[in-house]
Amino acid sequence: MSETIKVLLADDQALVRGALAALLALEPDLEVVAEVCRGDEVVAAARASGADVCLLDIEMPGIDGIAAAAAVRAELPGVRTLVVTTFGRPGYLRRALEAGASGFVVKDTPARQLAEAVRRVHAGLRVVDPSLATESLVDGADPLTEREREVLRVALGGGTVAAIAAVVHLSQGTVRNHLSSAIGKTGTSTRAAAARVAQERGWL
Protein backbone atom coordinates (compact mmCIF):
# COMPACT_ATOMS: atom_id res chain seq x y z
CA MET A 1 0.00 0.00 0.00
CA SER A 2 1.45 3.37 -0.97
CA GLU A 3 1.94 6.16 1.56
CA THR A 4 -1.10 8.36 2.20
CA ILE A 5 -0.49 11.97 1.20
CA LYS A 6 -2.10 14.47 3.58
CA VAL A 7 -3.61 17.45 1.76
CA LEU A 8 -4.68 20.88 2.96
CA LEU A 9 -7.18 22.88 0.88
CA ALA A 10 -7.13 26.70 0.99
CA ASP A 11 -9.89 28.47 -0.95
CA ASP A 12 -12.30 31.19 0.12
CA GLN A 13 -15.20 29.57 -1.78
CA ALA A 14 -16.78 26.78 0.26
CA LEU A 15 -18.29 25.12 -2.83
CA VAL A 16 -14.90 24.92 -4.52
CA ARG A 17 -13.26 23.49 -1.39
CA GLY A 18 -16.02 20.93 -1.11
CA ALA A 19 -15.72 19.90 -4.75
CA LEU A 20 -11.93 19.55 -4.51
CA ALA A 21 -12.23 17.56 -1.29
CA ALA A 22 -14.79 15.22 -2.87
CA LEU A 23 -12.61 14.66 -5.95
CA LEU A 24 -9.45 14.00 -3.96
CA ALA A 25 -11.32 11.67 -1.57
CA LEU A 26 -11.83 9.29 -4.51
CA GLU A 27 -8.09 8.68 -4.60
CA PRO A 28 -6.98 5.90 -2.21
CA ASP A 29 -3.61 7.51 -1.45
CA LEU A 30 -4.85 11.08 -0.83
CA GLU A 31 -6.48 12.36 2.37
CA VAL A 32 -7.80 15.89 2.93
CA VAL A 33 -6.79 16.69 6.50
CA ALA A 34 -7.59 20.43 6.68
CA GLU A 35 -9.60 23.11 4.92
CA VAL A 36 -9.19 26.88 5.37
CA CYS A 37 -10.77 29.90 3.72
CA ARG A 38 -8.01 32.44 4.37
CA GLY A 39 -4.42 32.64 3.22
CA ASP A 40 -3.17 33.70 6.63
CA GLU A 41 -4.55 30.48 8.17
CA VAL A 42 -2.54 28.14 5.94
CA VAL A 43 0.69 27.81 7.93
CA ALA A 44 -1.01 27.17 11.28
CA ALA A 45 -3.47 24.68 9.77
CA ALA A 46 -0.73 22.85 7.86
CA ARG A 47 1.36 22.59 11.02
CA ALA A 48 -1.58 21.36 13.13
CA SER A 49 -2.80 18.81 10.58
CA GLY A 50 0.57 17.50 9.47
CA ALA A 51 -0.25 18.28 5.85
CA ASP A 52 2.22 17.16 3.20
CA VAL A 53 0.84 19.26 0.34
CA CYS A 54 -1.16 22.51 0.45
CA LEU A 55 -3.49 23.32 -2.46
CA LEU A 56 -3.76 27.11 -2.59
CA ASP A 57 -6.14 29.42 -4.39
CA ILE A 58 -4.62 32.78 -5.33
CA GLU A 59 -7.27 35.30 -4.32
CA MET A 60 -8.11 34.82 -0.65
CA PRO A 61 -8.68 37.09 2.37
CA GLY A 62 -5.79 37.69 4.75
CA ILE A 63 -2.94 37.03 2.36
CA ASP A 64 -3.15 35.65 -1.16
CA GLY A 65 -2.07 32.18 -2.20
CA ILE A 66 1.29 33.35 -3.52
CA ALA A 67 2.16 34.98 -0.18
CA ALA A 68 0.86 31.85 1.58
CA ALA A 69 3.21 29.68 -0.52
CA ALA A 70 6.12 31.88 0.54
CA ALA A 71 5.07 31.62 4.20
CA VAL A 72 4.87 27.82 3.98
CA ARG A 73 8.32 27.64 2.41
CA ALA A 74 9.76 29.86 5.16
CA GLU A 75 8.08 28.20 8.14
CA LEU A 76 7.40 24.62 6.99
CA PRO A 77 10.11 23.81 4.44
CA GLY A 78 9.12 20.14 4.28
CA VAL A 79 5.59 20.97 3.10
CA ARG A 80 4.93 21.37 -0.64
CA THR A 81 2.51 23.87 -2.16
CA LEU A 82 0.45 23.60 -5.33
CA VAL A 83 -1.44 26.64 -6.62
CA VAL A 84 -4.85 25.68 -8.04
CA THR A 85 -6.54 28.76 -9.44
CA THR A 86 -9.17 30.12 -11.80
CA PHE A 87 -6.73 32.84 -12.80
CA GLY A 88 -4.41 31.21 -15.30
CA ARG A 89 -2.13 34.19 -15.84
CA PRO A 90 1.54 33.81 -16.77
CA GLY A 91 2.54 36.53 -14.31
CA TYR A 92 0.87 34.64 -11.48
CA LEU A 93 2.70 31.48 -12.53
CA ARG A 94 6.07 33.18 -12.43
CA ARG A 95 5.38 34.85 -9.06
CA ALA A 96 4.07 31.61 -7.54
CA LEU A 97 7.17 29.66 -8.55
CA GLU A 98 9.42 32.44 -7.27
CA ALA A 99 7.53 32.31 -3.95
CA GLY A 100 8.35 28.63 -3.60
CA ALA A 101 5.27 26.89 -4.99
CA SER A 102 6.07 23.47 -6.45
CA GLY A 103 3.26 23.60 -8.98
CA PHE A 104 0.63 25.72 -10.69
CA VAL A 105 -2.54 24.37 -12.33
CA VAL A 106 -5.92 25.82 -13.23
CA LYS A 107 -9.19 24.72 -11.65
CA ASP A 108 -10.56 23.13 -14.81
CA THR A 109 -7.75 20.56 -14.73
CA PRO A 110 -9.31 17.07 -14.90
CA ALA A 111 -9.58 15.36 -11.50
CA ARG A 112 -7.16 12.59 -12.41
CA GLN A 113 -4.54 15.09 -13.53
CA LEU A 114 -5.00 17.12 -10.34
CA ALA A 115 -4.49 14.03 -8.19
CA GLU A 116 -1.37 13.18 -10.18
CA ALA A 117 -0.12 16.75 -9.74
CA VAL A 118 -0.45 16.36 -5.96
CA ARG A 119 1.55 13.12 -6.10
CA ARG A 120 4.28 14.65 -8.24
CA VAL A 121 4.59 17.73 -6.05
CA HIS A 122 4.77 15.51 -2.96
CA ALA A 123 7.57 13.55 -4.65
CA GLY A 124 9.58 16.75 -5.02
CA LEU A 125 8.80 17.39 -8.67
CA ARG A 126 7.55 20.61 -10.25
CA VAL A 127 4.17 20.62 -12.02
CA VAL A 128 3.15 23.49 -14.30
CA ASP A 129 0.15 23.83 -16.58
CA PRO A 130 1.78 23.45 -20.02
CA SER A 131 -0.21 26.18 -21.75
CA LEU A 132 0.68 28.67 -19.02
CA ALA A 133 4.33 27.67 -19.20
CA THR A 134 4.30 28.47 -22.92
CA GLU A 135 2.54 31.80 -22.38
CA SER A 136 5.00 32.70 -19.66
CA LEU A 137 7.92 32.16 -22.02
CA VAL A 138 6.24 34.23 -24.73
CA ASP A 139 5.27 37.10 -22.42
CA GLY A 140 8.65 37.21 -20.71
CA ALA A 141 9.42 38.41 -17.22
CA ASP A 142 7.49 41.07 -15.34
CA PRO A 143 9.17 44.35 -16.38
CA LEU A 144 7.71 46.43 -13.55
CA THR A 145 9.62 47.50 -10.45
CA GLU A 146 8.08 46.91 -7.02
CA ARG A 147 7.32 50.63 -6.71
CA GLU A 148 5.61 50.68 -10.10
CA ARG A 149 3.48 47.70 -9.08
CA GLU A 150 2.57 49.42 -5.81
CA VAL A 151 1.50 52.60 -7.59
CA LEU A 152 -0.50 50.67 -10.21
CA ARG A 153 -2.34 48.67 -7.53
CA VAL A 154 -3.55 51.92 -6.01
CA ALA A 155 -4.28 53.35 -9.47
CA LEU A 156 -6.73 50.50 -10.04
CA GLY A 157 -9.04 52.33 -7.65
CA GLY A 158 -9.15 55.28 -10.05
CA GLY A 159 -7.85 57.97 -7.66
CA THR A 160 -6.01 61.13 -8.58
CA VAL A 161 -2.21 61.38 -8.57
CA ALA A 162 -2.47 63.25 -5.26
CA ALA A 163 -4.58 60.47 -3.75
CA ILE A 164 -2.19 57.79 -4.98
CA ALA A 165 0.78 59.74 -3.60
CA ALA A 166 -0.87 59.95 -0.18
CA VAL A 167 -1.45 56.18 -0.06
CA VAL A 168 2.05 55.14 -1.15
CA HIS A 169 3.81 57.96 0.78
CA LEU A 170 5.62 59.37 -2.24
CA SER A 171 5.65 62.83 -3.81
CA GLN A 172 3.24 63.49 -6.66
CA GLY A 173 6.17 63.96 -9.03
CA THR A 174 7.61 60.56 -8.11
CA VAL A 175 4.21 58.94 -8.57
CA ARG A 176 3.90 60.53 -12.02
CA ASN A 177 7.34 59.19 -12.94
CA HIS A 178 6.41 55.66 -11.83
CA LEU A 179 3.11 55.83 -13.70
CA SER A 180 4.80 57.12 -16.84
CA SER A 181 7.36 54.32 -16.71
CA ALA A 182 4.65 51.69 -16.16
CA ILE A 183 2.60 53.07 -19.06
CA GLY A 184 5.64 52.75 -21.32
CA LYS A 185 6.44 49.22 -20.18
CA THR A 186 2.87 48.03 -20.70
CA GLY A 187 2.53 49.72 -24.10
CA THR A 188 -0.56 51.63 -23.01
CA SER A 189 -1.50 55.32 -23.01
CA THR A 190 -3.18 55.87 -19.63
CA ARG A 191 -2.52 54.79 -16.05
CA ALA A 192 -5.88 53.01 -15.92
CA ALA A 193 -4.97 50.98 -19.01
CA ALA A 194 -1.51 50.24 -17.61
CA ALA A 195 -3.00 48.99 -14.34
CA ARG A 196 -5.53 46.85 -16.22
CA VAL A 197 -2.87 45.26 -18.46
CA ALA A 198 -0.59 44.61 -15.50
CA GLN A 199 -3.45 42.97 -13.63
CA GLU A 200 -4.44 40.82 -16.63
CA ARG A 201 -0.88 39.57 -16.98
CA GLY A 202 -0.68 38.68 -13.30
CA TRP A 203 1.98 41.26 -12.45
CA LEU A 204 -0.06 42.85 -9.66
N, C-alpha and C positions, 0 to 999 in steps of 0.2 A: 504494500500500500504506500503510495507516495505521500510525502509530507503535506500537511494541511497548511495552506497559506492564509494568514489572517489579514482581512481587508478592512480598512476604514473608508467610509464614504463621506465626503464633504460637499454638500450642495444645498443652496438655500431654498430649493424647491422640493417640498416633501414628496410630490408625485414622482419626480425624477429619481430621488433617493430610493423610493419604494420600488420603482421599476428596475433600477440597477441592482438593488438587493435581491429582488426576485429572480432576475436573470443569472446572477452569480451563484445563487443558492442551488441552481440546477447542476452546477459543476461539483463533482465529488471531492475535489481537492481544494476548493475555495470556501472560506467561511467569513461572512461579514460580522465583525466583532464590535463595531462602533459606527454610529452615524451622527454627524454634526451638521448644523446649518450655518455656521459662521467660520470664517477663516482663522480667527484668533482662538478658536477652540481646538484646532487640529492637533497641536503639539501635546497638550494635556491629555486629550482623548486617546491619541496614539500611544502615549506612555502608559496610561492606565489600562488600556486594552491589550497591550502587547502586539499591536498591529505590525505586520511585516511590510505591507504596501498601502499607501494612502491614495485614493482616487479623488482628485481635487477639481472642482469647478473653478473657473476663473473669477467670475463676478459674484462675490459674496460679501455680506456685511462684515465689519471688523477689519479684516485685511483680505486682500484678494488671493486667489489660488497661487499666483506666482510668488507673492510674499510668503504665503504659507509653506510653499516648497522650500524656499530659502531658510525659513525658520526650522523646518524639519531637518534639513541638512546640517544646520548649525547645532541643534540640540539633540537630535536623534540620528546620528550619522549611519546607523545600521538599518534605518527604515528607508524604503524606496518610495518615490512619489511618481504618480502618473496623472497628468492633466487630461481630464475628459470634459470637453467643452463644446458648446454650441458655436462658439466664436472661432472658426477656423481661419485665423489670420496669421500670415507669416511672421509678423512682428511679435505676436504673442508666443509663437513657437520659439523664436530665437531667445526672447526674454525668459521663457520658462526653462529652457535648457541651460541658460547662463545662471539661473537661480538654483540649479541643481536637480531639476526634475529629470527622471530617467526616461520619461516617455511623454508623448503628446498625441492624443487621438480625438476625433470629433464624436459627438454623441450619437450620430447615425451609423457608427461602426457596428457591423453585425455582432450579435452576442458572442458567437464562437470566437471571433477575432478579438473581442474585448477580453475575454477570459484568457486567451493565449497571450495577449499583451501583458496582462497581470503576471502570468507565469514567467514571461521573458524578463520583465522588469525585476521580479523577485530573484531571478537567476543572475542579475547583474548586467543584463544586456540593455541596450537603448532601443526604444520603439518609437518611431515617428511616422505619422500619417504620410504616405508617399507623395500625395498630391501637394501637401503643404510643404514638404521638403523641397520639392521642385520649385514651387512659388517662392520660397525663401531664397533659393539660389538666384532666381531671376530678379527678384526685387532688391537683393543686396542687403547690406547692413543698415540699421537705423542711422541716418545721418545727423539726427538732432542731438544737441548737447542736453545735459540734464536741466539746465536753466531754461532752454528753449521748450523742453517738454513741460516744465512747470508752468511757464507762462501760457502755453497753448491750452493746458488743462483748465486754467482759469478762464481763458478766452472762450472756451466752449459755452460758458454761461452768458456770453454776449455783453459783458460789461465794457465800460469805457477804458481807455488806457490808464486814466487816473485810478479807476477802481481796481484794475489788475495790479497796478503798482502798489497800491495799499495792501493787497492780499499777499503779494510775494515779497514785500519789503524791499523794493528796488525803486530807483528814480524813474520818472516817466520816460526820460530819454533812454535809459538802459532797457526798459521794457520795449520801447519802439525799436531799438536795435535788435533785440532778440526776436521780435515779431517779424521784422523785415528779413532777418536771416532765415527764419523758419519758412516764410513765404517763398523765398528763393529756393530753398532746399526741397520744398514740396511741389514746386512748379505751379503755384497758384497765384492769385492776384489780391486776395484779401485775407485777413487773419482768421475770419470765420471758415473760409475754404481751407486754409492751411490746417486748422484744428481738426476739421472734418476728415481731411485726407489722412492726417497723422493717426486719428482714431481708427479709421477704416483699415489702416495697415498694421494696427496693433502696436504702434509706437508709444501710445499714451497709456 
